[in-house]
């Protein structure tokens, strides 16, 4: 029974980014008497599992077909909120995924890095034609559990800031959209609106939604 459970955990790990794999391995160490799940897979000749671990460590979300479109959507929404809607700032919100949602886990730190890189390299949406259009400090990031999204939207849109839901699992799309619509329908005085820019590969990029 215990061995079947542990093999199941190994298979789950194989679909995850490197950092998540490392965390999962650490949690298993005590049960495996000091050996990592990968070590045990090697010793027992489970080459398929070993190969999957190698692939998991090589995950590069930026190399997927959908990520460049996703990044452009987020950047475009940032510009629109500031330029078209006169937002005082933008809060990018990510909804915390479950650990098995590999791509959603990976896209959030990647988009944060890309926003920073766009500013330091003087690129869109911060610069246009070499002219600064937006301050980096106007953009902040928050990641919340789905059950806290409504409360977070209220706080993040204070002082006429706009919130952009920029990372969300497909299983949470409907609930996130409902929270956004509730806020936008009766926006409190002094609060900005909420927009969506999460990656929906099926709708936007011509292929199935990513996990």
C-alpha positions as CSV (number, residue, x, y, z in Angstrom):
1,X,0.0,0.0,0.0
2,X,2.7,2.5,1.0
3,X,4.8,1.7,-2.1
4,X,1.8,2.2,-4.4
5,X,1.1,5.6,-2.7
6,X,4.7,6.7,-3.1
7,X,4.8,5.7,-6.8
8,X,1.7,7.8,-7.3
9,X,3.5,10.7,-5.7
10,X,6.5,10.2,-8.0
11,X,4.2,10.3,-11.0
12,X,2.6,13.5,-9.8
13,X,6.0,15.1,-9.3
14,X,7.0,14.3,-12.9
15,X,4.6,16.9,-14.3
16,X,5.8,19.8,-12.2
17,X,8.4,22.5,-12.6
18,X,11.8,22.0,-11.1
19,X,11.2,24.0,-7.9
20,X,8.0,22.1,-7.2
21,X,9.7,18.8,-7.8
22,X,12.4,19.7,-5.3
23,X,9.7,20.6,-2.7
24,X,7.9,17.3,-3.3
25,X,11.1,15.3,-3.1
26,X,12.0,17.0,0.2
27,X,8.5,16.1,1.6
28,X,9.1,12.4,0.7
29,X,12.6,12.1,2.2
30,X,11.5,10.8,5.6
31,X,9.3,8.1,4.2
32,X,12.1,7.0,1.8
33,X,14.6,6.8,4.7
34,X,16.7,9.7,3.5
35,X,16.6,8.9,-0.2
36,X,14.9,11.1,-2.7
37,X,12.1,9.8,-4.9
38,X,14.4,10.1,-7.9
39,X,17.2,8.1,-6.3
40,X,14.7,5.3,-5.5
41,X,13.4,5.3,-9.0
42,X,16.9,5.0,-10.4
43,X,17.7,2.1,-8.0
44,X,14.6,0.2,-8.9
45,X,15.2,0.7,-12.6
46,X,12.1,2.8,-13.3
47,X,13.7,4.5,-16.3
48,X,10.4,6.0,-17.4
49,X,10.1,7.9,-14.2
50,X,13.7,9.0,-14.3
51,X,13.1,10.3,-17.8
52,X,10.0,12.2,-16.7
53,X,12.0,13.8,-13.9
54,X,14.5,15.0,-16.4
55,X,11.8,16.5,-18.6
56,X,10.2,18.2,-15.6
57,X,13.5,19.9,-14.7
58,X,13.7,21.2,-18.3
59,X,10.3,22.8,-18.3
60,X,10.5,26.3,-19.9
61,X,7.1,28.0,-20.0
62,X,8.5,30.7,-22.3
63,X,9.1,28.1,-25.0
64,X,5.4,27.1,-25.2
65,X,3.4,28.2,-28.2
66,X,1.0,30.2,-26.0
67,X,3.3,32.1,-23.7
68,X,4.3,35.0,-26.0
69,X,0.6,35.7,-26.8
70,X,-0.2,35.6,-23.1
71,X,2.7,38.0,-22.2
72,X,1.5,40.4,-24.9
73,X,-2.0,40.3,-23.6
74,X,-0.9,41.1,-20.1
75,X,1.4,43.9,-21.3
76,X,-1.4,45.3,-23.5
77,X,-3.8,45.3,-20.7
78,X,-1.4,47.1,-18.4
79,X,-1.0,49.9,-21.0
80,X,-4.7,50.1,-21.6
81,X,-5.5,50.5,-17.9
82,X,-3.0,53.3,-17.5
83,X,-3.4,55.1,-20.8
84,X,-7.1,54.5,-21.7
85,X,-8.7,54.2,-18.3
86,X,-6.4,56.6,-16.4
87,X,-5.7,54.1,-13.6
88,X,-3.5,55.4,-10.8
89,X,-1.7,52.0,-10.8
90,X,-2.2,48.4,-11.8
91,X,-2.3,45.3,-9.5
92,X,-1.6,42.0,-11.3
93,X,-3.4,39.2,-9.5
94,X,-2.6,35.6,-9.7
95,X,-5.0,33.0,-8.3
96,X,-3.1,30.3,-6.5
97,X,-3.2,27.0,-8.4
98,X,-3.1,23.5,-7.0
99,X,0.4,21.9,-7.2
100,X,-0.5,19.7,-10.2
101,X,-1.2,22.7,-12.5
102,X,2.3,22.9,-13.8
103,X,2.0,25.6,-16.4
104,X,-0.1,27.9,-14.2
105,X,2.5,27.5,-11.4
106,X,5.2,28.5,-13.9
107,X,3.6,31.4,-15.7
108,X,3.3,33.6,-12.6
109,X,7.0,34.0,-11.7
110,X,7.7,34.2,-15.4
111,X,5.4,37.1,-16.1
112,X,6.7,38.9,-13.0
113,X,10.3,38.6,-14.4
114,X,9.2,39.7,-17.9
115,X,7.5,42.8,-16.5
116,X,10.7,43.8,-14.7
117,X,12.8,43.0,-17.8
118,X,10.5,45.1,-20.0
119,X,11.2,48.1,-17.8
120,X,15.0,47.6,-17.3
121,X,15.4,47.1,-21.1
122,X,13.1,50.1,-21.9
123,X,10.5,48.1,-23.8
124,X,6.8,48.1,-24.1
125,X,4.6,48.7,-22.2
126,X,6.9,51.0,-20.2
127,X,8.6,52.7,-23.1
128,X,7.5,53.6,-26.6
129,X,9.8,55.1,-29.1
130,X,12.5,55.5,-26.4
131,X,10.1,57.6,-24.3
132,X,9.1,56.4,-20.8
133,X,5.3,56.1,-20.6
134,X,4.9,54.2,-17.4
135,X,6.7,53.9,-14.1
136,X,7.7,50.5,-12.9
137,X,6.4,51.3,-9.4
138,X,2.9,51.6,-10.8
139,X,2.8,47.8,-11.2
140,X,2.4,45.5,-8.2
141,X,1.8,41.8,-7.9
142,X,-0.4,39.7,-5.6
143,X,-1.2,36.0,-5.5
144,X,-4.3,34.9,-3.6
145,X,-6.5,31.9,-3.0
146,X,-9.7,31.8,-5.1
147,X,-11.8,32.1,-2.0
148,X,-10.1,35.5,-1.1
149,X,-10.4,36.9,-4.6
150,X,-13.4,39.1,-4.0
151,X,-11.8,40.7,-0.9
152,X,-8.5,41.2,-2.7
153,X,-10.2,42.9,-5.7
154,X,-11.8,45.4,-3.3
155,X,-8.4,46.2,-1.7
156,X,-6.4,46.2,-4.9
157,X,-8.7,48.7,-6.7
158,X,-8.6,51.3,-3.9
159,X,-7.4,54.8,-4.9
160,X,-8.5,54.3,-8.5
161,X,-6.1,51.5,-9.2
162,X,-7.1,48.8,-11.6
163,X,-6.7,45.0,-11.0
164,X,-5.8,42.6,-13.7
165,X,-6.4,38.9,-13.1
166,X,-3.3,37.6,-14.9
167,X,-3.0,34.0,-13.8
168,X,-5.8,31.5,-13.3
169,X,-6.4,27.8,-13.8
170,X,-9.1,26.8,-16.3
171,X,-11.0,25.2,-13.4
172,X,-11.3,28.6,-11.7
173,X,-12.2,30.7,-14.8
174,X,-15.9,30.9,-14.0
175,X,-15.5,31.8,-10.4
176,X,-12.9,34.5,-11.2
177,X,-15.1,36.0,-13.9
178,X,-18.0,36.1,-11.5
179,X,-15.9,38.0,-8.9
180,X,-14.7,40.4,-11.5
181,X,-18.2,41.1,-12.8
182,X,-19.7,41.6,-9.3
183,X,-17.1,44.3,-8.6
184,X,-17.4,46.0,-12.0
185,X,-21.2,46.1,-11.9
186,X,-21.2,48.0,-8.6
187,X,-17.7,49.6,-8.4
188,X,-17.4,51.4,-5.0
189,X,-16.6,55.1,-5.2
190,X,-12.9,55.7,-5.5
191,X,-12.2,52.2,-6.8
192,X,-11.0,51.2,-10.2
193,X,-12.2,48.3,-12.4
194,X,-11.0,44.7,-12.8
195,X,-9.8,43.3,-16.1
196,X,-8.8,39.8,-17.1
197,X,-5.7,38.7,-18.9
198,X,-5.2,35.1,-18.0
199,X,-4.0,32.5,-20.5
200,X,-6.9,30.7,-22.2
201,X,-5.2,28.8,-24.9
202,X,-8.4,27.3,-26.3
203,X,-10.1,30.7,-26.8
204,X,-7.2,32.9,-27.7
205,X,-4.4,30.8,-29.2
206,X,-6.0,28.1,-31.2
207,X,-5.1,25.1,-29.1
208,X,-6.2,23.4,-25.9
209,X,-6.0,25.2,-22.6
210,X,-2.8,24.5,-20.7
211,X,-2.9,22.9,-17.2
